[in-house]
Amino acid sequence: MSDFASSALNRVIIHLDLDCFYAQVESVRLGIDPASPLCVQQWDGVIAVNYAARGYGISRHDRVDTVKEKCPSCVLVHVETVGFQDQHFQEKDNSNVTEHSHRKSETKVSLDRYRDASSRIFKVLSSFVDRCEKASIDEAYLDVSEELKMDTEERAYYFETKFQPFGEVNAQIPESLLIGCAFAAKIRYAIYSQFHYTSSAGIAENKLLAKLGSSMHKPSQQTLISPQSVPYLLESLPLKKLRSLGGKLGTLIEEKTNARTAKEAQSITLEEWNEIVGRDTAEWIYNLVRGIDYSPVNAREITKSILAAKTFKAESSWEGLEKWIKLLAYELCERLSKDQAMNSRRPANLVIHYSSVGHPSCSKSIPFPCGKDKVHLLTQNAMKLLKTAKNFRFPCSRLSLSVSRFHSITSEANSISTFLRVDEGRHTNDVPSESIQVPSVIGLPENSLEKSISNMNDGPLEKYSDIKSEPGENEDYILAKRLQEEEWSKLRNTKIHANDDERRIKRKKKGQLQTLDHFFRPSSEEKRS
């Protein structure tokens, strides 16, 4: 087996990453041209920036005032919020958000808009491949090793799309990876044609390399990393760009070894890694810096818990606390009704998590209440629980409601309306005299927005000057064209397709043949250049 990559596994892995996902969702929802600068706002900062806005120097976590200074015409769309009085505040037009609609002191962020879009996309992905692993709300790993059943005509058609091979032009690329490129383009086009969302992809023989590839040419492009190109990729790749080494572990390795790139870390022996990171991690790190990754693509599982949380300024009254609990209960019930319709299940357990200023966080668990007015029952039970909890103190700074231990329900109950139906056979509305206390491990801060800042970075991976590859995009395009021509030559040399070019042109003129020209739109930078 080669010292680089896991070619012996003979796998084809695609890492799919939606471009500026939150911004795309808002752009499509509001009918805004993707070439127009747009940012998704949360309170007085921005959490998502489309590529047109990045052209003005706007970056994630800029303040709203800074965004307006850099680009007065930038559209600011506030992330959806849930407010008191059981109301959703939503944008009605393309104008900038008004202050009274999204008050931090009276509303909380809701990600339902993005979760719903993500759910629709993953449904499409699952229709293409069985082994689909959700990496985040807008990222997926697809193992298409056993799905590469494309006839030559379809394969040649998708080779018309633009992709960026990485490495030497004369490298021998495995046939399976070439088909994987066409398969990735087919999936990306399916998402675009149905939802008008663009995506970027990396195609390689393992998850590590596919993840690196997807970030190299954005937006709306895909990168093939062949086994032969891996040494060139790793030669100048910063160590912290490797999956799982972006945090404390990467910092520890840099401090202990003085290695800054994957290439430099390859000089460290397995025995030395044992001393640095321990035997349980040593072999994994040894392989990682060589581009070797054996981890499988695991099929996505249904979430085991659903959480609604809010961090706020210290609340010192029961009346104020009840408002926040009711707000959380409202959001949780809306999400549960959708989950029941989709997955035919109900939760059996309710956990309330609370934090008081200057005191440790605590959680308590009770059976999930049954009855018609779920919002009222959840609020009532949570209030009773807090009032009887010996370790609850004012002022309170954070609350969350979480449900778990789901059980399936009959098809008769498989609808949103039956979620609110009275269950007369059970009476669990009263808080038990002794609530179960569980460790404080529920949820992430609200501003985490589903994934860490490092994973949310949609920006392109740097191009390193000392990588031994053909420089510039022109050479990449030449290789793409050469591969395309090779595909078409196979068709021409086949009698059944001898006149395929001519028939194809005729079909295109008659409107019987779809084209992908509009799919791969140039980025805003390319348009300006």
PyMOL commands that set and color helices and strands:
alter all, ss='L'
color gray80, all
select helices_A, chain A and resi 7-9+21-30+51-54+64-70+99-101+112-128+152-158+175-195+207-214+227-235+239-241+248-257+262-265+270-277+279-288+318-343+374-388+411-413+417-420+446-448+453-456+472-492+495-497+500-509+524-528
alter helices_A, ss='H'
color red, helices_A
select strands_A, chain A and resi 13-18+38-42+45-49+75-78+81-83+87-89+107-109+132-136+139-143+164-166+199-204+222-225+305-315+345-356+362-367+396-408+436-438
alter strands_A, ss='S'
color yellow, strands_A
deselect
rebuild
show_as cartoon
